């Protein structure tokens, strides 16, 4: 079964840069009305991982077109590598906390808090 992702999701992921926290949290709320919170979480976590890898000079896994790699590299340059690592690690903590019942928040709420705090 194929699932076609909205282009809105990719535009959202491309806008995850420092200084966009409140806007990103609001956009995530809108996207979660159309798409699964778990899917959005997975895509955001992967984006932070890919950006982190690029920021430390490594290539992300998977097949990326040249234009995709260029776009990701440009986005990664706007971040400090330590901040990207922190964002990725926090995604892991969110996932673990939700799966073990350590938090009363779901994926959307947890991500919104992360985006506001992490992106500023």
Helices and strands as residue ranges (DSSP letters): H 7-14, H 21-32, H 37-55, H 66-76, H 81-100, H 107-119
